[in-house]
Amino acid sequence: MPHHRVILDTDIGDDIDDAFALALLLRSPEIELLGVVTVMGDVADRVSLAAELCAAAGRAPEIVRGCSGTLTVRRNKSAPRHLLYRASSAYREGDDDPDAFLQIHRAADDSLPIAIGPLTNVAMTLTFYGNRRPRRMILMGGEFQRENFVEHNIRCDPEAAHLVFSSGIRIDVIPWSIGPATKLEESDLRRLFQSEDQLVVQLVKYLRVFWQTVPAKTNMYDPMTVVALLRPELFVWRTGRVTVELRDEKLYGLTRFTPDEAGPHRVAFGVDAAAAKKFMLDRLLHE
């Protein structure tokens, strides 16, 4: 019986790891996927991509378009780019109701948002429905071990990230450094390539197309949010407060961590990479 009611907020179609994260959610019996909301740039195409992947798993959660733009008004070096992998066709059109993603995000008081893209949708939901904020969320974003490194998801919309981190919501954070640590190696890929499971076949198809633009990249940033939900003991956590730099033009979007046992944020500073990857692959492959 599912005991985690999850809403996925994703910019699927850029890096391949969003697709792996969605697939892992679809394959986890502990999780009830309430809905998927796309964000940033080609949000309708992202809906088609997510719907095609869900169909390969035999699932049909509600999937809608979120914000294509950002709350950030400064010139942004991380402007929306063309998708690096796509659905084979416009599998499903996005919902035309501009309020649809807000409705999903506030659908259930006990829902758990997992955000693996820019935080625009989450920030908008908090702005409109702040009195019905989730008690907890998990996100992939930020970096705290590389000096002056502004991570992509935060850099895309620093203003939104600031609103989310300052909201008081309890947030588990998977930072950039967890991705390279959990990179899929040749032996991991061999397991995926040998599978005849339709969901895994679809993942591999997306991966091969993705590699045409970004050869051999297999860092598993986003799926680690799902692993962190289901197997938190595999991570090294530190509790404190995350802030986002908004004043310094050169460091705009930089995330900083201040230790505080009473703080609302829990950041993963390490991971048992072998165990985390094994958990993910075993779930995807039904092993």
Wavefront OBJ file of the C-alpha trace (Angstrom):
o trace
v 0.000 0.000 0.000
v 1.486 3.394 -0.986
v 2.378 5.611 1.947
v 4.009 8.548 0.123
v 1.679 10.785 -1.912
v 4.063 12.492 -4.337
v 3.838 15.363 -6.818
v 6.772 15.505 -9.235
v 7.845 18.905 -10.556
v 10.274 18.410 -13.429
v 12.091 19.914 -16.405
v 12.242 16.490 -18.065
v 13.812 16.623 -21.518
v 17.028 18.408 -20.582
v 19.357 16.127 -18.636
v 18.483 12.415 -18.775
v 18.251 12.041 -14.998
v 14.721 13.519 -14.846
v 13.474 10.542 -16.846
v 15.208 8.142 -14.465
v 13.621 9.903 -11.491
v 10.128 9.642 -12.971
v 10.687 5.985 -13.867
v 11.817 5.221 -10.323
v 8.691 6.858 -8.903
v 6.551 4.790 -11.265
v 8.283 1.599 -10.148
v 8.074 2.186 -6.390
v 5.041 0.535 -4.721
v 5.415 2.777 -1.645
v 4.605 5.823 -3.779
v 1.291 7.142 -5.049
v 2.129 9.557 -7.851
v -0.595 12.210 -7.631
v 0.604 14.199 -10.609
v 3.473 15.491 -12.720
v 3.998 19.199 -13.437
v 6.488 20.421 -16.031
v 8.527 23.604 -15.752
v 10.774 25.890 -17.802
v 10.734 26.497 -21.537
v 8.998 23.860 -23.674
v 6.544 22.788 -20.975
v 4.062 21.228 -23.448
v 6.766 19.055 -25.020
v 7.876 18.073 -21.532
v 4.290 16.923 -20.827
v 4.411 14.668 -23.894
v 7.715 13.208 -22.783
v 6.487 12.472 -19.264
v 3.235 10.992 -20.588
v 5.073 8.671 -22.963
v 7.267 7.398 -20.149
v 4.251 6.866 -17.881
v 2.478 4.969 -20.669
v 5.485 2.662 -21.008
v 5.008 1.829 -17.317
v 1.267 1.291 -17.766
v 0.433 4.309 -15.625
v -1.555 7.483 -16.318
v -1.128 10.107 -13.588
v -2.341 13.635 -14.278
v 0.359 15.539 -16.165
v 0.076 19.283 -16.757
v 2.067 22.255 -17.925
v 3.546 24.571 -15.330
v 5.422 27.853 -15.742
v 7.439 28.252 -18.919
v 9.100 31.448 -17.671
v 10.733 32.424 -14.375
v 10.326 34.845 -11.509
v 13.851 36.079 -12.152
v 13.879 39.287 -14.195
v 17.628 39.649 -14.658
v 19.309 38.489 -17.832
v 19.747 34.789 -17.188
v 22.550 32.705 -18.668
v 20.423 29.599 -18.039
v 17.580 30.609 -20.326
v 15.303 27.756 -21.456
v 16.967 25.613 -24.082
v 15.598 23.168 -26.621
v 14.910 19.723 -25.236
v 17.764 17.257 -25.690
v 15.451 14.249 -25.957
v 11.773 14.138 -26.838
v 8.701 11.943 -27.004
v 8.138 10.166 -30.299
v 5.036 12.323 -30.852
v 2.774 14.797 -29.072
v 1.489 11.958 -26.920
v -0.713 14.164 -24.790
v -1.342 17.870 -24.906
v -0.903 19.862 -21.742
v -3.857 21.145 -19.775
v -4.963 24.535 -21.107
v -6.012 25.774 -17.664
v -3.182 28.046 -16.450
v -4.219 27.267 -12.877
v -3.881 23.504 -13.364
v -0.420 23.134 -11.904
v -1.446 25.161 -8.872
v -4.397 22.843 -8.360
v -2.146 19.789 -8.451
v 0.375 21.303 -6.070
v -2.332 22.056 -3.506
v -4.366 18.905 -4.225
v -3.625 17.180 -0.937
v -2.436 18.566 2.358
v -0.385 15.423 2.922
v 1.284 15.463 -0.488
v 5.057 15.538 -0.851
v 6.432 17.687 -3.687
v 9.634 16.402 -5.258
v 11.154 19.214 -7.332
v 13.907 18.277 -9.799
v 13.948 21.393 -11.960
v 13.870 25.157 -11.420
v 11.626 26.032 -8.471
v 9.288 28.420 -10.291
v 6.147 26.287 -9.960
v 6.716 25.674 -6.265
v 7.326 29.361 -5.579
v 4.189 30.335 -7.504
v 2.119 27.843 -5.540
v 3.449 29.189 -2.237
v 2.612 32.716 -3.397
v -0.999 31.891 -4.305
v -1.731 29.226 -1.695
v 0.707 29.964 1.106
v -1.805 28.888 3.735
v -1.825 25.355 2.292
v 1.887 24.769 2.004
v 3.268 21.239 2.238
v 4.839 20.209 5.502
v 7.859 18.809 3.703
v 9.442 18.572 0.265
v 12.512 17.107 -1.424
v 14.452 18.898 -4.128
v 17.517 18.532 -6.268
v 19.376 21.818 -6.395
v 22.247 23.858 -5.092
v 25.824 22.949 -4.222
v 27.746 23.372 -0.987
v 31.139 21.726 -1.482
v 32.402 23.401 -4.671
v 33.458 26.985 -4.050
v 31.379 29.650 -5.820
v 29.585 27.053 -7.951
v 26.048 28.073 -8.944
v 24.022 24.938 -9.689
v 21.773 24.857 -12.769
v 18.316 24.431 -11.192
v 18.890 27.323 -8.797
v 20.621 29.471 -11.414
v 17.594 29.196 -13.724
v 15.387 31.011 -11.209
v 17.211 32.278 -8.085
v 14.239 34.397 -7.007
v 11.994 31.338 -6.918
v 14.641 29.357 -5.034
v 14.911 32.135 -2.449
v 11.146 32.089 -1.888
v 11.112 28.317 -1.425
v 14.108 28.121 0.935
v 12.847 31.024 3.051
v 9.312 29.602 3.321
v 9.952 27.606 6.503
v 9.040 24.307 4.826
v 11.154 21.333 5.877
v 13.271 20.564 2.833
v 15.589 17.655 2.106
v 18.186 18.813 -0.424
v 20.107 16.652 -2.885
v 22.905 18.946 -4.086
v 24.906 18.805 -7.309
v 27.777 16.807 -5.783
v 25.571 13.726 -5.304
v 25.112 13.412 -9.090
v 28.728 12.710 -10.098
v 29.072 10.409 -7.081
v 26.214 8.238 -8.403
v 27.200 8.238 -12.075
v 26.153 5.061 -13.886
v 29.172 2.996 -14.879
v 29.516 0.573 -17.788
v 28.327 -2.377 -15.690
v 25.213 -0.421 -14.611
v 24.413 0.538 -18.193
v 24.866 -3.055 -19.352
v 22.086 -4.121 -16.992
v 19.765 -1.506 -18.470
v 20.664 -2.247 -22.089
v 19.915 -5.953 -21.650
v 16.405 -5.384 -20.282
v 13.297 -6.036 -22.361
v 11.016 -4.233 -19.919
v 9.077 -1.529 -21.787
v 9.783 1.241 -19.280
v 13.504 0.502 -19.287
v 13.539 0.196 -23.079
v 12.010 3.684 -23.262
v 14.598 5.026 -20.810
v 17.420 3.568 -22.894
v 15.920 5.113 -26.034
v 15.927 8.549 -24.388
v 19.457 7.973 -23.107
v 20.820 7.179 -26.569
v 19.220 10.312 -28.036
v 20.526 12.389 -25.136
v 24.044 11.079 -25.748
v 23.972 12.473 -29.275
v 24.249 15.933 -27.700
v 25.920 15.141 -24.357
v 28.042 12.004 -24.938
v 28.304 9.449 -22.129
v 26.798 11.651 -19.383
v 25.021 9.484 -16.793
v 25.162 11.465 -13.533
v 22.116 10.510 -11.473
v 21.290 13.807 -9.752
v 17.483 13.696 -9.812
v 16.748 10.013 -9.062
v 18.590 10.428 -5.776
v 15.651 12.515 -4.505
v 13.507 9.388 -4.770
v 16.203 7.205 -3.218
v 16.503 9.748 -0.388
v 12.770 9.458 0.257
v 12.777 5.663 0.367
v 16.275 4.959 1.726
v 17.405 8.074 3.660
v 19.952 6.029 5.641
v 22.120 5.808 2.512
v 22.938 9.527 2.767
v 25.067 11.639 5.100
v 22.790 14.467 6.255
v 23.557 17.812 7.866
v 20.824 20.017 9.290
v 20.835 23.791 8.905
v 19.648 26.645 6.726
v 20.123 27.182 3.002
v 20.190 30.695 1.598
v 20.354 31.935 -1.991
v 22.549 34.850 -3.096
v 20.496 37.551 -4.855
v 22.650 40.669 -4.536
v 26.064 39.796 -5.941
v 25.805 39.785 -9.743
v 28.717 37.368 -10.204
v 27.437 34.921 -7.583
v 23.734 35.352 -8.344
v 22.011 32.093 -7.403
v 24.826 30.756 -5.233
v 23.544 28.556 -2.402
v 25.091 28.680 1.073
v 24.599 26.308 4.000
v 24.736 27.353 7.647
v 24.697 24.507 10.222
v 21.817 24.823 12.687
v 20.281 21.894 14.529
v 16.991 23.802 14.635
v 17.103 24.671 10.945
v 14.419 23.589 8.465
v 16.788 22.179 5.849
v 18.585 18.847 5.648
v 21.352 18.623 3.052
v 22.981 15.445 1.759
v 26.745 15.884 2.051
v 27.529 12.292 1.113
v 25.995 9.079 -0.204
v 26.688 5.357 -0.269
v 26.834 5.517 -4.044
v 27.032 1.776 -4.714
v 24.014 1.016 -2.515
v 22.000 3.949 -3.891
v 22.614 2.938 -7.510
v 21.849 -0.706 -6.757
v 18.565 0.256 -5.119
v 17.585 2.372 -8.141
v 18.551 -0.236 -10.741
v 16.956 -3.125 -8.849
v 13.687 -1.196 -8.713
v 13.784 -0.242 -12.398
v 14.590 -3.809 -13.450
v 12.184 -5.525 -11.014
v 15.107 -7.357 -9.401
l 1 2 3 4 5 6 7 8 9 10 11 12 13 14 15 16 17 18 19 20 21 22 23 24 25 26 27 28 29 30 31 32 33 34 35 36 37 38 39 40 41 42 43 44 45 46 47 48 49 50 51 52 53 54 55 56 57 58 59 60 61 62 63 64 65 66 67 68 69 70 71 72 73 74 75 76 77 78 79 80 81 82 83 84 85 86 87 88 89 90 91 92 93 94 95 96 97 98 99 100 101 102 103 104 105 106 107 108 109 110 111 112 113 114 115 116 117 118 119 120 121 122 123 124 125 126 127 128 129 130 131 132 133 134 135 136 137 138 139 140 141 142 143 144 145 146 147 148 149 150 151 152 153 154 155 156 157 158 159 160 161 162 163 164 165 166 167 168 169 170 171 172 173 174 175 176 177 178 179 180 181 182 183 184 185 186 187 188 189 190 191 192 193 194 195 196 197 198 199 200 201 202 203 204 205 206 207 208 209 210 211 212 213 214 215 216 217 218 219 220 221 222 223 224 225 226 227 228 229 230 231 232 233 234 235 236 237 238 239 240 241 242 243 244 245 246 247 248 249 250 251 252 253 254 255 256 257 258 259 260 261 262 263 264 265 266 267 268 269 270 271 272 273 274 275 276 277 278 279 280 281 282 283 284 285 286 287
